């Protein structure tokens, strides 16, 4: 708790940030087994103390993101919203799954709606399974706002679609331009030497492990695409589109070579997140 408060004090005084968010939603074993991330949802007293200390040490708003519980038998989201709203935090974000579910099954937006009522009068955002403007419109009724996570990794132009309220049948060339822009930002940040190039490549490949899951609008039989939808193999409308939809990690490496040059000898990539393809 003391370390968290000191970190918040340092960030709020030395960094230009709009708010500081405590992530109590992380389901990863390495984090959970250390008592952090979603494990804090089963330690209400400690979580309350941490957030209270953060609020007292910060010059900017403090928020918390969590899940609906750690398992189906431990749905603590409602009680936590009722309790944590009194710590002085500015808002709460709830992901509509338990830690046990990870990202399987559908997000429970009805439970999110109940959390919104429990958190009143502070703001509550909902999160989970938003991959289209229709998903956004439907789920916005359950919360004050919608946080988009994986949907933005799979389809970065989702915000454009929400703003314009229509599907964008983006071409493979336009998608590659977004990849090139990502690479340019990486090289500007990490440098254009070997270290900077390979650091950029690493993050590009991690992103491609999500980006390949996008199914082009012109290929879909039924709109909109659902975030957990896993289509059978299909041919794109051109070679680049077919390459970009591949779930094979070696094809992601090929895309990285198009924009960053050949990978080093003995190069090996294993996606950090669970995906369909491992090398």
C-alpha positions, 0 to 999 in steps of 0.5 A, spaced: 500 500 500 505 504 501 509 503 495 502 504 491 501 511 494 509 513 493 508 511 486 502 515 485 505 521 488 511 521 484 506 520 477 502 526 479 507 530 481 512 529 475 508 526 469 502 530 465 497 525 466 489 526 466 488 520 471 491 514 474 488 508 474 489 502 478 488 495 474 484 490 478 482 486 472 488 483 470 487 475 470 494 473 468 497 467 473 503 471 474 500 477 477 494 473 480 499 469 484 502 475 487 496 477 490 495 483 485 491 484 479 484 481 480 486 477 486 485 484 490 477 483 488 477 478 494 481 482 498 476 488 499 479 491 505 486 491 502 483 494 496 479 499 499 485 502 503 490 502 497 485 506 493 484 511 499 491 512 500 492 513 492 486 518 492 490 522 498 496 522 495 494 524 488 493 531 485 489 528 479 483 523 479 484 516 481 480 510 478 479 503 478 478 497 473 476 491 475 472 484 473 465 482 475 469 477 480 474 472 480 470 466 479 462 464 478 462 463 485 465 469 487 461 475 484 464 481 488 463 486 483 457 489 485 459 489 493 465 492 491 462 498 487 458 500 493 464 500 497 469 503 493 465 509 491 466 512 498 474 512 497 474 518 493 475 515 486 472 518 480 470 512 476 470 505 476 470 501 469 468 494 470 469 488 465 463 483 464 467 477 465 470 473 471 478 472 472 476 465 471 473 466 464 479 470 462 476 472 455 471 466 454 464 466 453 460 473 453 461 479 457 455 480 462 453 487 460 446 486 465 451 485 471 455 491 468 448 495 469 447 493 476 454 495 478 452 502 475 446 502 479 451 500 485 456 505 484 451 511 483 453 517 484 460 516 481 461 514 473 461 507 471 464 505 464 463 498 461 468 493 458 467 487 454 466 484 447 465 491 443 467 490 436 462 494 432 458 501 433 452 496 434 456 493 440 457 500 442 450 503 441 447 497 445 452 496 451 452 504 452 445 503 455 448 499 461 453 504 463 455 511 463 460 510 457 464 504 454 471 502 454 474 499 448 480 494 449 481 488 444 476 491 439 481 497 438 487 492 437 483 487 432 480 493 429 483 500 430 478 504 426 473 502 430 472 509 433 471 512 426 466 507 425 462 509 432 463 516 430 460 515 423 455 510 425 457 505 419 462 499 417 468 501 414 470 496 408 477 498 409 482 495 404 488 491 405 492 497 403 489 502 408 490 497 413 498 496 411 498 504 412 496 503 419 501 498 420 506 503 417 504 508 421 505 504 427 512 502 425 514 509 424 511 511 431 516 505 434 522 507 430 521 515 432 520 512 440 526 507 440 530 509 435 532 506 428 538 502 430 538 495 431 535 495 438 530 500 436 528 496 430 527 489 433 523 493 439 519 495 434 518 489 431 516 485 437 511 490 439 508 489 432 508 482 432 504 482 438 499 487 435 499 482 429 497 477 434 490 481 435 490 484 428 489 478 424 483 476 427 479 482 423 474 479 418 473 484 412 466 487 411 466 485 404 468 478 406 463 477 412 456 473 410 453 477 416 454 483 419 457 485 424 463 481 426 463 478 433 469 479 437 469 471 439 468 469 432 473 464 429 472 464 422 474 458 417 480 459 413 478 464 407 482 467 401 482 475 401 480 479 396 488 480 394 494 477 396 496 482 402 489 481 405 490 473 405 496 474 408 494 479 413 488 474 415 493 469 417 493 466 424 500 463 422 505 467 426 510 466 421 506 470 416 506 475 421 513 475 421 513 476 414 509 482 415 514 485 419 519 484 414 515 488 409 516 494 413 522 493 418 526 488 413 529 481 414 529 478 421 535 476 425 538 469 424 535 464 429 529 469 430 523 466 434 517 469 436 512 466 441 505 471 442 505 473 449 497 473 449 493 466 448 492 466 440 491 461 435 498 460 433 504 459 436 511 458 433 
